[in-house]
Structures are given as structure tokens and as C-alpha cells.
Amino acid sequence: MINLMQGDCLERMKEIRDGGVDLTVTSPPYDNLRTYNGNNDQWSEHVWKAVLAELYRVTKEGGVVVWVVGDATVKGSETGTSFRQALWAMECGFNLHDTMIYEKAQACFGSNNCYLQSFEYMFVFSKGKPKALNFIRDRANVRCGVESMASGGLSADGKKSIRKRKDMQMLGKRKNIWKFGVGGGKTNHPAVFPEKLANDQIISWSNKGDTVLDPFMGSGTTGVSCLNTGRDFIGIELDSAYFEIAKQRIYRD
């Protein structure tokens, strides 16, 4: 099922029932780092607070929100908006399940007085314990086979933990810093995140047949990834030009 909606996400999300979404993967506008056909003036603190509160309502118990966001540098200092959004999401009732990093293969922006800026946060908010934990295992372990391993570190009094025998797999769970190239092809959108990023978050935190939402759909990357992975998709986009681009990409067949 594909449901594409044009309009203000705060208004259109009212059409989604309570607990109707398993996963949200989105990258909201932030700190005026990009110009979205003149729509930046409609993005401010009172808007993102309302969006996160509404996301909590539509997310089912055990559901997850992946919030991909960064900070602008103003007068030599970062704004910290991303941290305020994460703290507000927790005020709304979400758990901060994981703080992941999207490391960009190219350094993009930042202050001349700082190191080159090359990442964005991928905050993983959960409504209770995530019901889908499909970890990607593509990191080669140094050793594999049956190993004797400690069950933990030193205790407070300095005693060593009990060692247990464990079967180590050849491939281990991926770390929470993911590196991708910037953008996802020529879509005429100023801030496209990589399709692989959307794909990997979708398969990690949802199951086939689940419903995935992107309230800031842009050019439709999350929707394309849902089609490729067997998930239902709800996409909302304010800008009519980007909405048409998303429709063309998602309904390409």
C-alpha cells in the first residue's frame, strides 16, 4: 500500500490513526541549511515540537522513529538544534534508543574555525522496546568459532567476571556509524539522503508488511526504499514540485 499526501504534515498526519505507523524514517528541514522553494519560513521550534508530538501519537507501541538531522554553524558555533529535538522527543514519551551517525564520504560545510563537518545525527527514538531488531551483520569479526569470553568487565571491587564459551560468528553486528556518499542521484532536491541509508534503517527497525512514514518526503527516497523492501509507505510533502518528483520516482513502474 502506497499513500502519498501533499500538504502540511501537521495537518495530513491527523488522517493517520493512533498507532498506525511501525516506523518513521525522515530528515526534516533544519536550521535553514537548504532552501526548499521558499518554504523555510514555515520551519521553526514550535513546528518541530508539534511534529515530534504527533509522531509519538501515530507510532505504535514498539515502533521507531529515525530522525536524521544536523546543525548549522552560526557565528562560529553550532546551533545545537539537533540536541534540543532529541530531548524534546524524550519529553514526548520516546526513548532515545540509539544515537547513530551518518558519516558523509565528502566534507560538506562548517566553520573555517572548526574541523571539516562531515556527519549528521541519526537519532533512533523508540516507543517502548523496539519490536523489530533486524541488525545488519556485515562487519568481519577478528576471530570466529568457539571462544572463551568474559561476560562483562571488572566489578566495582575489581573482581573479574565469569568467562563463558561462546560461538563467535564470522560477521558481527554493524557499528552505529554508517558511511555513505552524499545524495542519492539527480532528483532536483537540495538535500537527498542516500537510498542505502533509508534502505538499511528500514530493514533494521521494521518487518516486511509494516507501515513506514516519511512526513518530510522530499523527492521520495524513503518511499522508493519501502517499495524495494516490501513495506507499506505513507509519504507527506508540502512542496508541490518535490511531491511530483516523489510520485514519479515511487510510481516509476
N, C-alpha and C positions, 0 to 999 in steps of 0.2 A: 504494500500500500504506500503510495506517494501522495502527500498532501502539501502543496505549495501555496503559501498565502502571501499576498502583497499588502504591506501596511505597517503600522507601528506595532512592534512586537508586544508592547504592554496591552494594547487593545486586542490583538489577534490571539494572544495566549489565553485570554478569557474564554476562548472557544474550546480550549483543551480541558478535559475533565480533571478533577483532582486525582493525582497518582496515575496519570495516563501516559507517562514517559518513563522509559527504563534508563535512558542515557541521554545527556546533552553534551555535544562536542561543539564548541563555539569559540570564536575570537572576536570579542566586542570591540567597538571603537575605543581608543584610549588616548587621552592627553593630546588630541589634535595632531598626532604624528602623521596622519594621512588626511587628505581632503576627499570626502565621499560625496562628490557632486553637490557641495554646499549644505550637506545635512549635519555637519559637525556641531552646529549651534544647538542641536537638539540633544546632545550628549553631555550630561553633567552628573554630579554626585547624586542628586535626587532621582535621576533616571536609573543609574546602575543599581542603586539601593532597591528601587522598586522592582527591577528586573530580577535580581537575585532572590528577593522575597517571593516573587511569582514563580520562579524556577523551583523553589522549595515546595510550593503547593502542587505543581504538576508532576514532580518527581515521585515515583512510587517508593515505598519502603524497600531499601536495598538498592535503590538506584544511585546513579553517579552523575555528576556534572564535571566535565573537563573544561576549564576556563583558561584559555590561552591569552596571556596579556603581558604587556611590558610597560615601562615608564619612560616618559620624555625627560630630557635634561633641560632644565630652565635655569639660566644664570649660573651655570656650572654645577648645579645639584639636581639629583633625580627627584621626581615629584613624590614617589612613594605611593602613588595611587593604587598600584597592584596590591600592596600590603593592606591598605585600607579596605579594598574589596574583599580580600581573603578573610579579614577579621569580621567584616560585616556578614559574610556568608555564614560564618560560625554563629553570629548573633541570630541569624535567621533560623538556625537549627541544624545546619550542616556540620558534619565532621570534616576537618582538614585531613583527609585520608593520606594524601601524599603531596609533596611539593616537588614536581618534576621540572626539568629544564629542557627546553628546545634550543639546542646549540646550533647556530647557523654556520654553514660552511664558509660564508662570507661575512666579514665585519661590515656593518651597515651604517651605523650612526653613533653619535655620542659627543661628549665634550672633548675639546683639544687638551683639556687638563686632566683627563682620565685615560685609562686603558681603553682600547678599542671595544666598543659594545658589540656583542655577538650572540646574545641569547634573549629568550623570553621565558617567562614562567608558564608552566602548565599546572595550575592548581587542580587537584583532584578532590572534589567535595563529594562526600557520600551522605546519604540519608540512612543512618544506621550502618550496619555492616554490609558491604557490597555483596550482592547475591551472585554476581558473575566475577570470577577471578581467573581469567584465562591468560596467565602470564606467558609472554613470548620468551622462548628459550633459544637464544642464538649466540650466547657467549660461551666460548670454549673454556671448559674448566682446565686448570693446570694439571690436575690428576683426575682419574676416573677409576671406577671399580670399588671394592670394599675397602674402606678406610676407617681407622680409629680416630674419632673426633671428640673434642670436648663439647659438652652440652651447653657450656656458657663460659664466661670469663671468670676471673678471680672473684671470690666472695668478698664481702666487706672486711672480714678478718684475715684475708689473704690466702684462704684455702683454695686449692684447685678444684675445678668442677669434675664431676664423674665423666669418664670417657666412655663413649659408646661406638659400636661398629655401625657404619652407615654406608649404604651403596651410593656412591657418587656417580651421577650421570655424566656423559660426555659433554653435554651442553647445559649450561646453567642459566638461571633467570637473568634477563637483561637488567642492566643498571638503569637508574631513573634519569639519566642524562642522555637524550636522544639527539643525534646529529643528522641534520638534513640540509640540503641546499635550499636557498631562499626561493619561495614562489612555487607555482605549480603549472607553469606554461603560460601561453599568451591568452589571457581571458579579459583584458581591458579593465581589470580591477587592480587598485593600487596596493593591495595587501593580501595576496592569496597565500594561504599556508599550504605546505606540501601535501599532496594527496596521500603520500605514505604516512605522514603524521596522523591525518584523520583516520586512515585505514587501521593503523596499529592501535590507536586509542579505542576505536570501535570494537575491534576483536578482543581487546584486553578486558573491557568493562561491560560487555553485553553478549548475548547469545543470539543465534540465528532466530529470526522471527520477532525479536524485540523491536520496540519503537524508539527511534533516535530523533532528537530535536536539535535544530540549529536556529535560534531566534535571530541571529545576525548572519543570514545565509550567504550574503555576498554573491559570488559567482557560482556557488553550489558545490564546492569541493566535498563537504560532508555528505551531501546527498549522493554524489557520484560514488563515494566510498561505501555508502549504505547499499546501493544497487549491487556493487561488486561483492558484498559480503553477506547478502541475504537478510538485511534488516529493513523494517519499515521506516519511513522518513517523513518528518514534518519540518518544513523549512519556511522561515518567515524573513522577508526582506522589505525594507522601507523604500529603497530607491527603485524606481520603475525600470531604469536601464539595466541595473545589475540583476533585477528579477528576471528580465528577459534572457539575459546571458545564462543564468542558472537554469531556466526552463530548457534552453537549447542543449545545455550540457547533460542535464538529467534525463530529458526525454529524447536523447540522441538516437535511440533505436525506434 
